[in-house]
Amino acid sequence: MNIVILVKLVPDLVEELTIDTSGVSLDTAWLRLIINEFDDHAIEQGILLKERGGGVVTVIAPDIEGVDDVFFTAAAKGADRLIKIKGDFAGVNNHALARAFSSVVKELQPDLVLTGVQANNDLDGSVGPLLAGCLEMPYVGYISGVLLSEGKSKVRKEYPGGLIAEMEVNLPAVLGIQAAEQPPRYVAVSKVRQMMKTSAIEERTVSDLDMAGGPTIGRMFQPETGQRATMLTGSPDEVATKLVGIFKDLGVL
Protein backbone atom coordinates (compact mmCIF):
# COMPACT_ATOMS: atom_id res chain seq x y z
CA MET A 1 0.00 0.00 0.00
CA ASN A 2 1.40 3.35 -1.10
CA ILE A 3 0.25 5.96 1.44
CA VAL A 4 0.98 9.66 1.09
CA ILE A 5 0.42 12.08 3.97
CA LEU A 6 0.31 15.84 3.50
CA VAL A 7 1.40 18.16 6.29
CA LYS A 8 1.28 21.91 6.83
CA LEU A 9 2.60 24.10 9.62
CA VAL A 10 0.29 26.57 11.36
CA PRO A 11 0.72 29.36 13.93
CA ASP A 12 0.89 28.17 17.52
CA LEU A 13 -2.25 29.68 19.06
CA VAL A 14 -0.70 29.46 22.52
CA GLU A 15 1.60 32.30 21.49
CA GLU A 16 0.44 35.92 21.15
CA LEU A 17 -0.24 36.70 17.48
CA THR A 18 0.51 40.20 16.18
CA ILE A 19 -0.18 41.89 12.85
CA ASP A 20 2.73 43.27 10.83
CA THR A 21 3.03 46.88 9.64
CA SER A 22 1.32 46.13 6.32
CA GLY A 23 -1.86 45.23 8.19
CA VAL A 24 -2.63 42.26 5.96
CA SER A 25 -0.59 39.43 7.48
CA LEU A 26 0.80 38.17 10.76
CA ASP A 27 4.16 39.37 11.99
CA THR A 28 6.46 36.40 11.40
CA ALA A 29 9.49 37.79 13.25
CA TRP A 30 8.61 35.87 16.41
CA LEU A 31 5.85 33.66 15.02
CA ARG A 32 6.16 30.05 16.17
CA LEU A 33 4.90 27.46 13.70
CA ILE A 34 3.90 23.93 14.69
CA ILE A 35 2.45 20.95 12.87
CA ASN A 36 -1.29 21.21 12.29
CA GLU A 37 -2.94 19.04 14.96
CA PHE A 38 -5.14 17.17 12.48
CA ASP A 39 -2.16 16.52 10.19
CA ASP A 40 -0.41 14.92 13.16
CA HIS A 41 -3.40 12.58 13.45
CA ALA A 42 -3.13 11.87 9.71
CA ILE A 43 0.50 10.78 10.20
CA GLU A 44 -0.53 8.50 13.05
CA GLN A 45 -3.34 6.97 10.99
CA GLY A 46 -0.97 6.35 8.08
CA ILE A 47 1.57 4.65 10.35
CA LEU A 48 -1.17 2.48 11.85
CA LEU A 49 -2.28 1.37 8.37
CA LYS A 50 1.31 0.51 7.46
CA GLU A 51 1.80 -1.49 10.66
CA ARG A 52 -1.46 -3.33 10.06
CA GLY A 53 -1.08 -4.19 6.38
CA GLY A 54 2.39 -3.17 5.21
CA GLY A 55 3.31 -0.58 2.63
CA VAL A 56 5.24 2.65 2.25
CA VAL A 57 4.39 5.92 4.01
CA THR A 58 5.53 9.18 2.43
CA VAL A 59 5.20 12.51 4.23
CA ILE A 60 5.13 15.70 2.15
CA ALA A 61 5.34 19.26 3.49
CA PRO A 62 6.23 22.73 2.17
CA ASP A 63 9.61 24.25 2.93
CA ILE A 64 8.78 26.36 5.99
CA GLU A 65 10.97 27.04 9.02
CA GLY A 66 10.69 24.15 11.46
CA VAL A 67 9.50 21.58 8.93
CA ASP A 68 12.68 19.48 9.23
CA ASP A 69 11.82 18.70 12.86
CA VAL A 70 8.36 17.58 11.71
CA PHE A 71 9.93 15.33 9.07
CA PHE A 72 12.39 13.65 11.45
CA THR A 73 9.67 13.16 14.06
CA ALA A 74 7.51 11.47 11.40
CA ALA A 75 10.47 9.26 10.45
CA ALA A 76 10.94 8.31 14.10
CA LYS A 77 7.29 7.23 14.17
CA GLY A 78 7.71 5.04 11.09
CA ALA A 79 7.48 7.15 7.92
CA ASP A 80 9.59 5.79 5.04
CA ARG A 81 10.01 8.81 2.71
CA LEU A 82 10.21 12.52 3.46
CA ILE A 83 9.65 15.04 0.66
CA LYS A 84 10.07 18.79 1.07
CA ILE A 85 8.48 21.08 -1.51
CA LYS A 86 10.77 24.03 -2.20
CA GLY A 87 9.32 27.38 -3.12
CA ASP A 88 8.19 30.74 -1.80
CA PHE A 89 5.40 29.77 0.61
CA ALA A 90 5.15 33.15 2.37
CA GLY A 91 1.46 34.03 2.47
CA VAL A 92 0.48 30.96 0.47
CA ASN A 93 -3.23 30.06 0.37
CA ASN A 94 -4.67 26.55 0.36
CA HIS A 95 -5.59 26.65 -3.34
CA ALA A 96 -1.93 27.22 -4.23
CA LEU A 97 -0.77 24.70 -1.65
CA ALA A 98 -3.11 22.03 -3.01
CA ARG A 99 -1.84 22.60 -6.54
CA ALA A 100 1.77 22.38 -5.32
CA PHE A 101 1.02 19.16 -3.45
CA SER A 102 -0.80 17.66 -6.45
CA SER A 103 2.22 17.95 -8.74
CA VAL A 104 4.26 15.81 -6.34
CA VAL A 105 1.45 13.40 -5.44
CA LYS A 106 0.80 12.60 -9.11
CA GLU A 107 4.43 11.55 -9.43
CA LEU A 108 4.11 9.16 -6.48
CA GLN A 109 0.86 7.51 -7.72
CA PRO A 110 -0.44 6.71 -4.22
CA ASP A 111 -3.19 4.28 -3.29
CA LEU A 112 -4.30 6.56 -0.45
CA VAL A 113 -3.73 10.22 0.44
CA LEU A 114 -4.26 11.39 4.03
CA THR A 115 -4.39 14.93 5.31
CA GLY A 116 -5.79 16.76 8.30
CA VAL A 117 -9.46 17.62 7.94
CA GLN A 118 -8.79 21.32 8.60
CA ALA A 119 -6.32 23.81 10.09
CA ASN A 120 -6.56 26.93 12.21
CA ASN A 121 -5.36 29.15 9.34
CA ASP A 122 -7.70 27.88 6.62
CA LEU A 123 -9.22 30.93 4.92
CA ASP A 124 -10.16 29.40 1.56
CA GLY A 125 -11.26 25.88 2.44
CA SER A 126 -9.21 22.96 3.69
CA VAL A 127 -6.43 21.40 1.63
CA GLY A 128 -7.97 17.89 1.36
CA PRO A 129 -10.96 18.53 -0.92
CA LEU A 130 -9.00 21.08 -2.97
CA LEU A 131 -6.27 18.48 -3.56
CA ALA A 132 -8.85 15.81 -4.41
CA GLY A 133 -10.23 18.13 -7.07
CA CYS A 134 -6.77 18.62 -8.58
CA LEU A 135 -6.14 14.86 -8.57
CA GLU A 136 -9.69 13.94 -9.66
CA MET A 137 -9.97 11.55 -6.72
CA PRO A 138 -12.91 10.99 -4.34
CA TYR A 139 -12.72 12.77 -0.99
CA VAL A 140 -14.27 12.01 2.41
CA GLY A 141 -13.59 14.19 5.44
CA TYR A 142 -14.00 14.07 9.22
CA ILE A 143 -12.63 10.52 9.33
CA SER A 144 -11.91 8.76 12.62
CA GLY A 145 -11.12 5.25 11.39
CA VAL A 146 -9.83 3.58 8.21
CA LEU A 147 -9.88 -0.05 7.08
CA LEU A 148 -8.27 -1.06 3.77
CA SER A 149 -9.40 -4.10 1.79
CA GLU A 150 -9.15 -5.17 -1.88
CA GLY A 151 -8.82 -1.79 -3.52
CA LYS A 152 -11.40 -0.16 -1.28
CA SER A 153 -11.36 1.76 1.96
CA LYS A 154 -14.01 1.49 4.62
CA VAL A 155 -13.99 4.71 6.60
CA ARG A 156 -15.71 5.81 9.78
CA LYS A 157 -17.06 9.33 9.51
CA GLU A 158 -18.29 11.43 12.42
CA TYR A 159 -21.40 13.60 12.34
CA PRO A 160 -22.72 16.09 14.92
CA GLY A 161 -24.67 14.61 17.79
CA GLY A 162 -22.42 11.58 18.17
CA LEU A 163 -23.62 9.92 14.94
CA ILE A 164 -21.13 7.62 13.19
CA ALA A 165 -21.39 6.57 9.55
CA GLU A 166 -19.39 3.92 7.71
CA MET A 167 -18.65 4.51 4.03
CA GLU A 168 -16.87 2.51 1.37
CA VAL A 169 -14.60 4.45 -0.97
CA ASN A 170 -12.84 3.20 -4.09
CA LEU A 171 -9.07 3.75 -4.09
CA PRO A 172 -7.15 5.86 -4.84
CA ALA A 173 -8.83 8.43 -2.63
CA VAL A 174 -8.13 11.43 -0.41
CA LEU A 175 -9.25 11.27 3.24
CA GLY A 176 -9.45 14.17 5.68
CA ILE A 177 -8.52 12.78 9.09
CA GLN A 178 -10.20 14.26 12.16
CA ALA A 179 -8.83 11.74 14.65
CA ALA A 180 -6.55 8.73 14.28
CA GLU A 181 -7.65 5.44 15.76
CA GLN A 182 -5.26 6.14 18.62
CA PRO A 183 -3.64 9.39 19.85
CA PRO A 184 -0.45 10.40 18.01
CA ARG A 185 2.38 8.41 19.56
CA TYR A 186 5.17 10.00 21.53
CA VAL A 187 8.73 9.53 20.31
CA ALA A 188 11.79 10.22 22.41
CA VAL A 189 14.04 13.13 21.46
CA SER A 190 16.95 10.70 21.20
CA LYS A 191 15.14 8.76 18.47
CA VAL A 192 14.35 11.96 16.57
CA ARG A 193 18.03 12.93 16.73
CA GLN A 194 18.95 9.51 15.43
CA MET A 195 16.64 10.06 12.46
CA MET A 196 18.41 13.36 11.77
CA LYS A 197 21.56 11.33 11.12
CA THR A 198 20.05 8.43 9.21
CA SER A 199 17.01 9.80 7.32
CA ALA A 200 17.20 11.77 4.10
CA ILE A 201 14.80 14.53 3.08
CA GLU A 202 14.10 14.59 -0.65
CA GLU A 203 13.35 17.91 -2.33
CA ARG A 204 10.99 18.91 -5.11
CA THR A 205 10.91 22.46 -6.47
CA VAL A 206 7.77 24.37 -7.38
CA SER A 207 8.71 27.33 -9.56
CA ASP A 208 5.47 29.30 -9.47
CA LEU A 209 2.63 29.07 -6.98
CA ASP A 210 -0.77 29.73 -8.53
CA MET A 211 -2.67 31.76 -5.90
CA ALA A 212 -5.89 31.87 -7.94
CA GLY A 213 -9.03 31.01 -5.98
CA GLY A 214 -7.76 32.21 -2.63
CA PRO A 215 -9.05 35.23 -0.70
CA THR A 216 -7.67 38.74 -1.00
CA ILE A 217 -7.01 40.15 2.45
CA GLY A 218 -7.71 43.86 2.69
CA ARG A 219 -7.01 44.37 6.39
CA MET A 220 -6.50 42.35 9.55
CA PHE A 221 -7.56 43.48 13.01
CA GLN A 222 -6.89 42.33 16.54
CA PRO A 223 -10.11 41.29 18.33
CA GLU A 224 -11.54 44.16 20.32
CA THR A 225 -11.78 43.72 24.06
CA GLY A 226 -15.41 43.90 25.07
CA GLN A 227 -17.00 44.39 28.43
CA ARG A 228 -16.26 41.83 31.08
CA ALA A 229 -18.86 39.29 32.15
CA THR A 230 -21.32 40.24 34.85
CA MET A 231 -22.14 37.57 37.41
CA LEU A 232 -25.78 37.52 38.46
CA THR A 233 -26.37 36.57 42.07
CA GLY A 234 -29.47 35.75 44.05
CA SER A 235 -32.16 33.12 44.04
CA PRO A 236 -33.33 31.54 40.76
CA ASP A 237 -36.34 33.87 40.69
CA GLU A 238 -34.17 36.94 41.33
CA VAL A 239 -31.69 35.93 38.62
CA ALA A 240 -34.55 35.30 36.18
CA THR A 241 -35.97 38.76 36.91
CA LYS A 242 -32.58 40.38 36.32
CA LEU A 243 -32.18 38.50 33.02
CA VAL A 244 -35.58 39.66 31.81
CA GLY A 245 -34.62 43.23 32.67
CA ILE A 246 -31.35 42.93 30.73
CA PHE A 247 -33.11 41.46 27.70
CA LYS A 248 -35.68 44.32 27.77
CA ASP A 249 -32.86 46.90 27.94
CA LEU A 250 -31.25 45.26 24.89
CA GLY A 251 -34.56 45.27 23.02
CA VAL A 252 -34.70 41.49 22.80
CA LEU A 253 -37.99 41.34 24.69
N, C-alpha and C positions, 0 to 999 in steps of 0.2 A: 504494500500500500504506500503510495507516494502522497505524503501529507505536507501541505504548505501552510504556514502560519504567518499572518501579517501582524506587525507590531508598530505602534506609534507612541511617541513620548508626549506627555501632556503636562501642563503646569501643576505643581504640587499645591493643592488648595490649602494645605496647612500653613504655607508661607503667605505673607502679605503681598498682594498683587498691586502693582502700580502701573499707571499709564505713562507712556513716554511723551516727549515734548510735542510730537506730531499730533497726538490726540486720537490716533486711529489704531494703535497697537499697544501691547503690553511692553513695559520696559524690561528688556532681556538682560540688563547688566548684572542683576543679582537674581534672575529668575531661575528657580530650580525645576528641572524637568525630571519626571519619573515615568516609568512604564504605565500605560493606561491599565487600570485595574482589570477591566474585562479582557484585555489582550493577555494579561497574565493568566487568566482562567483559560483562555484559548490555548496557550502553551501547555498548560497542565493537561487539558483534554487531549491534545495531540499526543503528548507523551504517554498518556494512559492507553490510547488506541494502539500506539506502537508496541507497548509492553504486552497488550492483550493479543494482538494479531500479527505483530511484526511489521516491518516497513521502514521507510526513511522519512524523517521529520526535518523540514527545512524552515528556518526562521528568516523572514525578510523584514528589514526596517530601513527607514531613510537615514541619511548621514546627518545626525543631529548630536550635539554635545551630550555625552553620557550614554550613547547607544552601545558603545563597546562593552560596557559593564552589563547591559541587558543581554547582549549576545553571549558573553561568557557565562552568565548565570543560566541562560537557557541551555547552553552546552553542558553545564554541570548537572542539569536536570535530566539530560538525555537527548537533546537535539543533535542531529547528525551534520547538518550544513547550516552555515551562517552567511547570509548575503546582505551586504550593505549597498543601498542605492545612493550613488553620489550625485549631487546636484545642489542647486540653491533652493533650499527648503524654507527660507525665511518668509514667514507670512503665507505659507502654502495653504490652500483650501483642500477639502476632501475630494472634490472633483478632480483636481490636478493630481492629488496623491493616489487616487484610484487608478487613473490612467498610467501613472508611473509604475505602480505595482503591476498592472496588467501586462505591461511589456515584458516584465521579468517572469511573471507566472506563466504566460504563454510558452515561454522557452522551456520551463520545467515540466509542462504537461502533467499536472497533478491529478490524482484521483479525488482529492478532497482539499478544500481551502477553508481554513478556520480564521476567524478574526473576532475581536471583541464586538459585542452588539452595539456599543456606543462609546462615546468619550465625553469628558467634561468640556472640551473645546470644539465640539461639533456645531458649526453654524450653518452648514449647507447639507445636512443629512449625514448619516453614518457611512463609513467606508465600505462596509460589506455589500449592501445592495447596489451601490455605485459600481463597485468592482464586478459584481455579477453581471451587471448590464454590459460592461466593457467586454467581458469574457463570454457573454451569451450563455451563462450557466444559470440553473435554478438557484434561488436563495431562500433560506428560512432563517428567521432570527429568533432571539430570546430562547435559545436552546440551553437545556440543563442536563442533557444526556444524549449520547450517541452510540449506536450499535451498527457495525458494518457487517454486511452479508451479501455475497454474490452480486456485486455491482450495484448494490442499493445501500442506502443508509436509513435506518429507523431512528428518528430523532424524537426527543421529548421536549415539548414546547410549553412554556408557562403562559397562562392568561391571568388577568386580574381576578381576584376573588378566590385564589387557590386552585383554579381549574388547570388540569394538565391534559394536554393532547399528545397523541403519538401519531407521527406522520412518516410516510415512506417516500424517500426522495431518490431519484435516479442519479447515479454518479457519472461524471464529475459534478460537484455542486459546491456552493459557497454557504457556510453556516456561520451565523452570528451568535457567538457563545455568551450567554449571560452568566452561567455558573458551571464550572467543571464538576464532574461527578464526585470529586473530593477537593478540598481546599488546596490552592497551590502549595507545593511542597517546599520546605525549607532546605537550603543547601548551605553548608558551612563555607565560610570565607576562604578557608584553606583549599577547598575543592575548586572554588571559582578561580583562585590564583593559579591553581594547577592547569585549569583550562586556558588561562592566558598564555601559558607556555606551550601547550600542546594543540590547541585548536586554531584553525586558520579562518579568517574572515574574507570571503570572496567579495569582489566589488563589481558593480554594474553602474555605468554612467548614463544618466538621463540628461541630454543636452538642453532641451527646452521643456519647461513645465507649462502645460496648457491650463490656464486658470479659468477658462470659460465655464460658466454655470454656477460659479461661486458667488457669494454676496459681495457687494461693494460697501465697505464700512466708511460712513461719513464722519462719525464721531463716537468716541467711547467716554463713558462717565462712570465715576465711582458711585456706588449706591448712596443715596442720601440717608442720613441718620434721622429717623422719625422720632416721635414721642415715645417715651418709655411706657411699658405696660403699667396699668393701674390695677392693683389687687382689690377686689371687692370683698368686704368682710360683712359678717352678720349672719343671721339665720337664712335658710333657703328662701323664705318669703321676702325678707329684706333685700337679699341679693337679686331676686327676680324683679322686685320693684325698681331697684337701681338700674338694672339692665333695660327695662322698659323705658325708663326716663332717658337713658343714653340713646336708645334707638329713636325715640321721638325727637331728641335734639339733632340727630343726624338726618332726620327726615325719612327714616326707614319705615316707621310706623305713622 
